[in-house]
């Protein structure tokens, strides 16, 4: 046997009508060339050693090409089922969207939309109008602007309002959050000059007062996000900072519009509270506690928002039509007073323990395996660090729990299932599994259990 026994690309193409129909002739041709190159290299390597073998058959080469094409065209971004108990899971796309938000995204994606078109006057319009009225109504702000994420919101504010000038910030607020986002780095990129105030654990109003000069543009107040400073601590209240006369920008991060304390959690600072305290601008995320799409939202004074809109960076970080569609639908839930019922993040936070237990018991019965145990869910997404919600977990005492969890991620028949492993068990938290996902979750767990028999 020799390399001459390998079929040509044309011969392989003649046997691959189904591949050509599914993937197109150019891509299929490319795949055949690649598998033939691999076969030649492998044959030469084997020919020089003791394990000489015949070249692969045409059927084998077609099968290899089929595998390559399937892997190449399969989406790397997949729907997963979050059974981890982390509600705003940054690695899993943060907040799932409500049905209304998904429907509105599909409606504007299906064809053309009035993104920047004034239907009443038949002329060019502005994309900023699509969410601004809702945001100002809900928060009490004079104006609002939506960009593509909260990091972009902070960068735009600093670039437009403080380039070449000083920005005061407490040392205890020089935070780094997930993905290496550091407030000092963003400030440097914007061209603003960082002026650190106070100590890590204690910053006083007088520290701000003595640092203010004619070259100070604003005061930046940054939410601690994913950590707490406890013990011997002090920070001025927002209202005190706002009384100093400089614009105060509050980087809230999570951007809660509802009071988390109502649900047995610590109080997360709310957008409305920051504006009522006198902040000139508040920046927050759309996809954390707001429960909408990835977005950065800026709410505050009309004159400052107008300056942001005119800045060249605003176009680079603007939100697209799908974001604005989903955000608008999400905000309407708050306007109607139905966020706890319709926004998945808040439905999960507010879910009664009895409901979670009933779902967990039903899963155990359906699987014929596992047990229901006490556990805790977390909010996640840099919100409410250290805060927990009581939950009920389905515990699967399987051999090699890490391997079983891996099987759930990669071998589930419908969608990958993300569980957690603790105490030698695989744990599933019903709080973060949407009701419409239950059948797929159970199918995935059954498949993994059967594979271990």
Backbone torsions as a table, in degrees:
resi	resn	phi	psi	omega
1	UNK	NA	142.3	179.7
2	UNK	-140.6	178.5	179.0
3	UNK	-64.1	-22.3	178.4
4	UNK	-64.5	-18.2	-179.9
5	UNK	-78.1	-12.1	176.7
6	UNK	-69.0	137.6	178.3
7	UNK	-70.6	157.6	175.6
8	UNK	-78.8	166.4	176.1
9	UNK	-59.8	-41.3	-178.7
10	UNK	-62.6	-39.5	179.3
11	UNK	-65.9	-38.7	177.7
12	UNK	-66.2	-41.4	179.3
13	UNK	-61.3	-34.2	-180.0
14	UNK	-67.3	-17.6	179.5
15	UNK	-103.7	10.2	-169.6
16	UNK	-129.6	44.8	179.1
17	UNK	-59.8	-36.5	-178.9
18	UNK	-67.4	-38.3	178.4
19	UNK	-67.9	-41.3	179.0
20	UNK	-63.1	-38.8	178.8
21	UNK	-65.9	-37.1	-176.6
22	UNK	-82.4	-36.2	-170.1
23	UNK	-120.5	-7.4	-178.0
24	UNK	89.4	152.1	-176.4
25	UNK	-67.0	-44.8	-178.4
26	UNK	-60.1	-44.9	-178.2
27	UNK	-68.8	-37.9	177.7
28	UNK	-65.4	-40.9	177.0
29	UNK	-59.8	-44.3	179.0
30	UNK	-60.7	-41.4	180.0
31	UNK	-64.7	-40.7	178.9
32	UNK	-65.6	-39.2	177.8
33	UNK	-62.2	-39.3	-179.7
34	UNK	-67.5	-43.9	-178.6
35	UNK	-69.7	-32.1	176.2
36	UNK	-68.1	-41.6	176.7
37	UNK	-60.5	-42.6	178.6
38	UNK	-64.1	-40.9	179.8
39	UNK	-63.8	-40.1	179.4
40	UNK	-64.9	-46.0	-179.8
41	UNK	-61.8	-41.2	-179.1
42	UNK	-67.2	-39.3	-179.8
43	UNK	-64.6	-43.5	180.0
44	UNK	-63.3	-39.9	179.8
45	UNK	-65.5	-41.6	-179.5
46	UNK	-72.1	-33.6	-178.4
47	UNK	-63.6	-30.8	-179.2
48	UNK	-83.2	-6.0	-176.9
49	UNK	-119.4	-176.0	-176.6
50	UNK	-77.4	-16.6	-175.2
51	UNK	-97.7	50.4	-179.0
52	UNK	-61.9	137.5	-178.9
53	UNK	-143.0	161.9	179.5
54	UNK	-75.4	152.5	175.6
55	UNK	-60.3	156.2	179.2
56	UNK	-66.2	152.7	179.7
57	UNK	-75.4	167.9	177.3
58	UNK	-60.2	-42.3	-179.9
59	UNK	-62.1	-38.5	178.9
60	UNK	-66.7	-40.9	179.4
61	UNK	-66.2	-40.0	177.1
62	UNK	-62.9	-41.1	178.7
63	UNK	-63.9	-41.2	177.5
64	UNK	-62.1	-42.5	179.3
65	UNK	-63.6	-39.9	178.6
66	UNK	-60.7	-42.9	178.7
67	UNK	-63.5	-42.1	179.1
68	UNK	-62.4	-45.2	-178.4
69	UNK	-65.7	-39.6	179.1
70	UNK	-64.7	-41.9	-179.7
71	UNK	-67.7	-39.0	-178.1
72	UNK	-66.7	-39.7	-173.3
73	UNK	-94.8	-7.2	178.4
74	UNK	-69.2	136.2	179.1
75	UNK	-67.1	132.1	176.9
76	UNK	-78.3	-26.0	176.4
77	UNK	-88.9	109.2	-174.8
78	UNK	-119.0	154.4	169.8
79	UNK	-70.9	134.1	176.0
80	UNK	-127.3	160.0	176.8
81	UNK	-102.2	119.8	-176.2
82	UNK	-91.5	99.2	176.2
83	UNK	-107.0	20.5	-175.5
84	UNK	-80.1	-22.0	-175.8
85	UNK	88.2	0.4	174.4
86	UNK	-93.4	112.6	-170.3
87	UNK	-70.0	-55.4	177.7
88	UNK	-98.9	83.2	-173.5
89	UNK	-89.6	107.2	-175.4
90	UNK	-58.4	-42.0	-177.7
91	UNK	-72.4	-16.8	-179.3
92	UNK	-107.8	23.2	174.2
93	UNK	91.4	11.0	179.4
94	UNK	58.8	-125.3	-167.5
95	UNK	-80.5	127.0	168.7
96	UNK	-70.7	148.8	-174.7
97	UNK	-91.0	153.4	176.1
98	UNK	-70.2	164.0	178.8
99	UNK	-61.6	-40.0	-179.9
100	UNK	-63.3	-39.1	178.9
101	UNK	-65.7	-41.7	178.8
102	UNK	-65.2	-41.3	-180.0
103	UNK	-63.7	-40.4	-179.1
104	UNK	-68.9	-37.0	175.6
105	UNK	-61.8	-44.2	179.9
106	UNK	-64.0	-37.7	-178.0
107	UNK	-62.4	-42.6	-178.7
108	UNK	-83.1	-20.6	178.7
109	UNK	-81.5	-23.3	-173.7
110	UNK	-66.7	-31.0	-179.0
111	UNK	-151.1	-142.2	177.3
112	UNK	-86.1	166.9	-177.7
113	UNK	-147.2	168.8	-179.8
114	UNK	-90.5	44.4	-176.2
115	UNK	-56.0	-51.4	179.2
116	UNK	-132.0	49.1	-179.1
117	UNK	-138.3	127.9	178.9
118	UNK	-88.1	104.1	-176.4
119	UNK	-65.5	-33.4	-177.5
120	UNK	-67.6	-36.8	-175.3
121	UNK	-108.2	-5.6	178.1
122	UNK	65.5	37.4	-178.9
123	UNK	-143.3	176.0	-178.8
124	UNK	-58.6	136.7	177.4
125	UNK	-119.5	-162.1	-178.5
126	UNK	-125.8	135.6	178.5
127	UNK	-70.2	-18.9	-176.7
128	UNK	-70.7	-15.1	-177.3
129	UNK	-76.1	-17.3	-169.7
130	UNK	-69.9	-26.2	178.9
131	UNK	-120.9	-12.5	-171.6
132	UNK	-62.1	-45.7	-177.3
133	UNK	-61.5	-41.6	178.7
134	UNK	-64.3	-44.0	-178.6
135	UNK	-64.4	-44.0	-179.8
136	UNK	-67.2	-36.4	178.6
137	UNK	-65.2	-41.7	-175.8
138	UNK	-77.1	-34.7	-173.2
139	UNK	-100.4	-20.6	-174.7
140	UNK	85.4	6.4	178.5
141	UNK	-72.6	156.2	176.5
142	UNK	-74.4	-35.2	-176.2
143	UNK	-151.4	165.4	-179.9
144	UNK	-152.0	153.9	179.5
145	UNK	-141.1	139.8	179.7
146	UNK	-112.7	129.6	174.7
147	UNK	-123.6	-172.1	-168.6
148	UNK	-81.8	-19.8	170.1
149	UNK	-164.5	172.8	-173.2
150	UNK	-71.8	-31.5	175.7
151	UNK	-60.8	-41.1	177.0
152	UNK	-64.9	-36.3	178.4
153	UNK	-61.8	-46.4	179.9
154	UNK	-65.3	-43.0	179.4
155	UNK	-61.4	-42.8	179.9
156	UNK	-64.3	-44.1	179.9
157	UNK	-59.6	-49.1	-177.7
158	UNK	-66.7	-39.2	-179.7
159	UNK	-66.2	-41.2	-175.3
160	UNK	-79.9	-31.6	-171.3
161	UNK	-110.3	-14.9	-171.5
162	UNK	-137.4	12.5	-179.2
163	UNK	-60.5	126.8	-179.6
164	UNK	77.7	3.5	-178.0
165	UNK	-122.1	170.5	-178.1
166	UNK	-85.2	143.5	175.3
167	UNK	-127.2	121.9	-179.5
168	UNK	-85.7	135.2	175.6
169	UNK	-150.5	140.3	179.0
170	UNK	-66.8	142.1	177.4
171	UNK	-60.1	-29.5	179.5
172	UNK	-73.5	-4.9	-179.5
173	UNK	-113.5	10.0	177.7
174	UNK	-81.8	71.7	-167.2
175	UNK	-88.2	157.6	166.0
176	UNK	-121.6	128.3	178.1
177	UNK	-113.4	-175.5	-174.8
178	UNK	-53.0	145.0	178.7
179	UNK	80.6	9.4	177.1
180	UNK	79.2	18.6	177.3
181	UNK	-73.9	113.4	179.5
182	UNK	-117.1	131.7	179.4
183	UNK	-57.3	-45.1	179.2
184	UNK	-60.0	-37.4	-179.6
185	UNK	-67.6	-41.0	178.4
186	UNK	-65.0	-39.6	179.2
187	UNK	-64.1	-40.8	178.1
188	UNK	-63.8	-43.0	-179.8
189	UNK	-62.6	-33.0	-178.1
190	UNK	-75.1	-16.2	-176.4
191	UNK	91.2	-1.3	177.0
192	UNK	-76.7	156.2	-179.5
193	UNK	-102.3	119.0	-177.9
194	UNK	-74.0	128.4	174.1
195	UNK	-123.7	106.6	-178.0
196	UNK	-78.4	137.8	-174.7
197	UNK	-120.9	136.6	171.8
198	UNK	71.9	-160.3	178.6
199	UNK	-110.8	172.5	-177.1
200	UNK	-59.9	-41.6	-174.1
201	UNK	-100.1	-20.1	-176.7
202	UNK	-139.2	121.2	175.0
203	UNK	-129.3	131.2	-175.4
204	UNK	-110.2	161.0	178.4
205	UNK	-58.8	-37.2	-179.5
206	UNK	-62.8	-28.5	177.1
207	UNK	-62.8	-39.1	177.1
208	UNK	-70.4	-44.6	-175.4
209	UNK	-58.0	-44.0	-176.8
210	UNK	-75.5	-17.3	-177.0
211	UNK	-91.1	-12.9	-176.4
212	UNK	-74.9	129.0	174.1
213	UNK	-132.3	-179.4	178.1
214	UNK	-68.4	-13.0	179.5
215	UNK	-98.6	8.5	178.7
216	UNK	-90.4	124.2	-176.2
217	UNK	-86.4	-43.5	-174.0
218	UNK	-165.3	172.0	174.2
219	UNK	-110.2	128.6	177.0
220	UNK	-104.4	124.1	175.9
221	UNK	-111.3	119.5	-176.0
222	UNK	-113.3	128.6	176.9
223	UNK	-64.0	140.6	-178.1
224	UNK	-64.0	-19.7	173.5
225	UNK	64.1	-98.2	-169.5
226	UNK	-105.3	24.6	174.7
227	UNK	-151.9	165.4	177.8
228	UNK	-124.2	146.6	168.4
229	UNK	-110.0	118.0	-176.3
230	UNK	-123.5	164.8	178.8
231	UNK	98.0	-128.2	-176.2
232	UNK	-82.4	85.6	-172.9
233	UNK	-130.7	159.3	175.1
234	UNK	-162.5	138.8	173.0
235	UNK	-147.2	140.3	176.5
236	UNK	-64.7	150.2	174.5
237	UNK	-69.7	153.6	179.7
238	UNK	-56.3	-41.4	-178.9
239	UNK	-61.2	-35.7	177.8
240	UNK	-66.4	-41.3	178.3
241	UNK	-65.2	-40.3	-178.7
242	UNK	-66.4	-26.0	179.8
243	UNK	-75.9	-7.2	-178.7
244	UNK	-76.0	-15.0	175.2
245	UNK	103.0	-15.7	176.5
246	UNK	-90.0	152.4	172.7
247	UNK	-62.0	133.4	176.4
248	UNK	-108.3	125.1	177.6
249	UNK	-107.0	122.5	-178.7
250	UNK	-105.1	111.4	175.3
251	UNK	-88.3	96.2	-174.6
252	UNK	-82.4	-24.6	-179.0
253	UNK	74.8	-83.4	-172.5
254	UNK	-68.1	-42.3	175.1
255	UNK	71.6	52.2	179.3
256	UNK	-72.1	136.6	171.6
257	UNK	-106.0	-11.1	175.8
258	UNK	-115.1	155.9	-177.5
259	UNK	-83.3	113.3	-179.4
260	UNK	-66.3	-22.7	-179.3
261	UNK	-63.4	-26.6	179.2
262	UNK	-62.5	-23.7	-175.2
263	UNK	-104.1	19.8	176.6
264	UNK	82.9	13.5	178.3
265	UNK	-106.4	168.7	171.8
266	UNK	-64.5	160.9	-178.8
267	UNK	-78.4	118.6	173.5
268	UNK	-87.9	130.7	179.9
269	UNK	-52.9	135.1	-176.2
270	UNK	-104.3	151.3	-179.4
271	UNK	-58.9	-45.3	-178.3
272	UNK	-59.2	-38.7	-178.6
273	UNK	-66.0	-40.5	179.6
274	UNK	-64.8	-41.3	178.9
275	UNK	-68.5	-39.8	177.7
276	UNK	-64.9	-29.1	178.3
277	UNK	-72.9	-14.8	176.7
278	UNK	111.5	9.5	179.4
279	UNK	-61.5	138.3	179.1
280	UNK	-71.7	-38.4	178.5
281	UNK	-143.4	146.3	174.1
282	UNK	-126.9	130.2	177.8
283	UNK	-113.4	135.2	-179.5
284	UNK	-155.3	168.1	-175.8
285	UNK	-90.0	152.1	174.8
286	UNK	-90.6	-19.9	-171.2
287	UNK	-111.1	17.3	174.3
288	UNK	-104.8	-114.7	-177.3
289	UNK	-71.4	-16.2	173.3
290	UNK	-66.6	-32.6	176.1
291	UNK	81.8	21.8	-179.6
292	UNK	-112.9	-154.1	-178.5
293	UNK	-79.5	167.8	174.3
294	UNK	-60.1	123.5	-179.9
295	UNK	-165.1	155.4	168.6
296	UNK	-112.9	128.8	-175.1
297	UNK	-117.5	131.7	177.9
298	UNK	-117.9	123.8	179.9
299	UNK	-128.9	140.2	178.9
300	UNK	161.5	-142.5	-173.2
301	UNK	-68.6	141.7	-178.7
302	UNK	-60.5	-44.6	-176.2
303	UNK	-65.0	-38.4	-179.3
304	UNK	-73.8	-40.3	177.4
305	UNK	-63.2	-36.7	178.0
306	UNK	-63.0	-38.1	177.2
307	UNK	-66.5	-36.7	178.3
308	UNK	-65.7	-42.1	-178.8
309	UNK	-61.1	-33.8	-176.0
310	UNK	-84.5	-11.9	-176.8
311	UNK	-71.6	140.7	-179.4
312	UNK	-56.7	-31.0	-178.6
313	UNK	-68.0	-23.0	-176.6
314	UNK	-59.2	-37.5	179.5
315	UNK	-69.4	-34.9	-178.3
316	UNK	-68.7	-26.7	-174.7
317	UNK	-114.2	15.4	-175.7
318	UNK	-68.8	156.1	178.8
319	UNK	-82.5	149.5	179.5
320	UNK	-92.6	-179.2	-173.8
321	UNK	-67.1	-34.5	-179.2
322	UNK	-68.8	-40.6	176.6
323	UNK	-61.9	-48.0	-177.5
324	UNK	-65.2	-35.7	178.3
325	UNK	-64.7	-48.0	-179.2
326	UNK	-68.2	-38.2	179.6
327	UNK	-64.6	-44.5	179.4
328	UNK	-59.3	-44.9	179.7
329	UNK	-64.8	-37.9	178.6
330	UNK	-65.0	-43.6	-179.3
331	UNK	-64.7	-32.6	177.9
332	UNK	-62.2	-34.0	176.5
333	UNK	-58.6	-41.3	177.8
334	UNK	-68.0	-40.7	-179.1
335	UNK	-61.5	-35.8	-179.2
336	UNK	-86.4	-3.0	-179.3
337	UNK	72.1	27.9	-176.2
338	UNK	-118.5	14.7	-175.2
339	UNK	-60.3	-39.1	-179.3
340	UNK	-62.5	-26.4	-177.8
341	UNK	-96.0	-35.0	-170.8
342	UNK	-103.5	-28.0	-179.7
343	UNK	-87.4	116.3	-173.2
344	UNK	-53.3	-41.0	-179.7
345	UNK	-58.0	-45.3	-178.1
346	UNK	-76.4	-30.1	174.9
347	UNK	-64.9	-37.6	177.7
348	UNK	-68.8	-43.0	179.0
349	UNK	-62.4	-40.7	-175.5
350	UNK	-86.6	-2.2	-174.0
351	UNK	-60.7	124.1	180.0
352	UNK	-64.3	146.1	-179.4
353	UNK	-61.1	-35.9	179.6
354	UNK	-62.3	-38.2	178.6
355	UNK	-66.8	-41.6	178.9
356	UNK	-63.0	-42.8	-179.3
357	UNK	-64.2	-40.8	179.8
358	UNK	-63.2	-41.3	178.3
359	UNK	-65.4	-43.1	179.9
360	UNK	-61.3	-43.8	178.9
361	UNK	-62.8	-39.9	179.1
362	UNK	-64.2	-37.1	178.3
363	UNK	-65.1	-44.8	179.9
364	UNK	-59.8	-43.6	178.9
365	UNK	-63.0	-45.0	-178.5
366	UNK	-65.7	-35.1	-178.3
367	UNK	-83.5	-25.3	-172.9
368	UNK	64.9	29.1	-177.7
369	UNK	-157.1	156.4	175.6
370	UNK	88.3	179.7	179.1
371	UNK	-148.5	155.5	178.0
372	UNK	-92.3	126.1	179.7
373	UNK	-130.1	163.3	176.0
374	UNK	-72.4	149.0	177.8
375	UNK	-160.9	-169.5	-179.1
376	UNK	-137.8	140.0	172.1
377	UNK	-103.9	158.7	176.2
378	UNK	-125.4	155.2	179.1
379	UNK	-74.1	-48.2	177.6
380	UNK	77.8	-171.4	178.1
381	UNK	63.6	26.0	-178.7
382	UNK	75.3	14.4	-179.4
383	UNK	-106.6	140.6	171.7
384	UNK	50.4	59.8	-178.8
385	UNK	-58.7	132.4	178.3
386	UNK	83.9	-8.0	-178.8
387	UNK	-84.8	139.5	-178.5
388	UNK	-128.7	152.5	173.3
389	UNK	-115.5	130.2	177.9
390	UNK	-64.2	141.3	-178.4
391	UNK	-145.6	178.1	172.3
392	UNK	-121.0	134.7	-175.7
393	UNK	-115.2	147.3	167.7
394	UNK	-91.6	116.0	-178.6
395	UNK	-101.6	125.2	178.8
396	UNK	-110.3	104.2	-177.9
397	UNK	-81.0	69.5	-176.5
398	UNK	-91.7	159.4	171.3
399	UNK	-71.3	144.0	179.6
400	UNK	51.5	66.6	-176.7
401	UNK	-58.6	-34.8	179.2
402	UNK	-65.3	-39.5	177.9
403	UNK	-67.6	-37.0	178.6
404	UNK	-66.5	-42.3	177.6
405	UNK	-62.5	-37.0	177.0
406	UNK	-65.0	-38.9	177.9
407	UNK	-63.2	-37.8	177.1
408	UNK	-62.8	-33.6	-177.7
409	UNK	-76.1	-34.9	-170.2
410	UNK	-113.0	-14.5	-174.6
411	UNK	-119.4	3.5	179.3
412	UNK	-60.9	135.6	-174.2
413	UNK	-69.0	-24.0	-176.6
414	UNK	-114.3	-48.6	179.5
415	UNK	-153.3	143.4	176.9
416	UNK	-57.2	139.3	178.0
417	UNK	-108.4	125.8	179.8
418	UNK	-101.9	109.3	179.0
419	UNK	-109.1	-177.7	171.0
420	UNK	-125.6	156.2	-179.2
421	UNK	-118.1	127.0	178.2
422	UNK	-156.9	143.7	177.2
423	UNK	59.9	29.8	179.9
424	UNK	73.4	17.4	-179.2
425	UNK	-131.4	154.8	170.3
426	UNK	-92.3	127.5	-173.4
427	UNK	-115.3	135.1	177.7
428	UNK	-120.2	126.1	-178.5
429	UNK	-106.9	113.4	-179.4
430	UNK	-63.4	-20.9	-175.5
431	UNK	-56.9	-38.5	-174.2
432	UNK	-100.0	8.4	176.9
433	UNK	-100.5	119.9	179.0
434	UNK	-65.8	147.6	-177.0
435	UNK	-58.2	-37.5	-179.0
436	UNK	-72.3	-8.1	179.1
437	UNK	-96.9	-5.8	-172.8
438	UNK	-60.5	-43.8	-178.6
439	UNK	-61.3	-42.3	179.3
440	UNK	-66.7	-39.9	177.7
441	UNK	-60.7	-48.2	-178.8
442	UNK	-63.0	-37.5	177.6
443	UNK	-63.8	-41.0	178.8
444	UNK	-65.3	-42.3	-179.5
445	UNK	-68.0	-41.9	178.6
446	UNK	-59.9	-44.1	-179.4
447	UNK	-60.1	-42.8	179.9
448	UNK	-68.5	-38.1	179.3
449	UNK	-66.8	-42.0	-178.7
450	UNK	-67.0	-34.5	179.6
451	UNK	-66.6	-17.8	-177.7
452	UNK	-94.6	-5.6	-178.6
453	UNK	-74.5	NA	NA
